[in-house]
Amino acid sequence: MLETFKTAAKRLKTDTMTLYFVARDSRTPWYARGLAFVVVGYALSPFDLIPDAIPVLGLLDDLILVPAGIWVVLKLVPKNVLDAARARASKAEARPVSYVAATLMIVVWLLTLFVTARFALNFFKARV
């Protein structure tokens, strides 16, 4: 069962990358391109339609909306464009990880942690 989830997650990642390349291809119809940008943006966005803090529903929107959006866009895209985008996505996955981007994300998280800790300390000092 765990392998099934891993395979599905990998396919979802590949399909999201494929949609990114589909959206950037000029041969893609405008409506499919627009929907592809929306789906990729939603998939990569830290913000959800239903917050993850809401039990069950918060996670269901990601499990239903993103795959459904990917499925719809893949049905709207011409086969030759889809094949080219899938080839580019598989080639992009084979590239090494960007250490600059990883460092930037770590710095952003550490900065967020620092600001949150400072705020909490000041908040609790004022209460005591």
Buried (B, 14 or more C-beta within 10 A) or exposed (E): EEEEEEEEEEEBEBBBBBBBBBBEBEEBEEEBBEBBBBBBEBBEEEEBEBEEEEEEEBEEBBEEBBBEBBEEBBEBBBEEBBEBBBEBBEEEEEEEEEEEEEEEEEEEEEEEEEEEEEEEEEEEEEEE
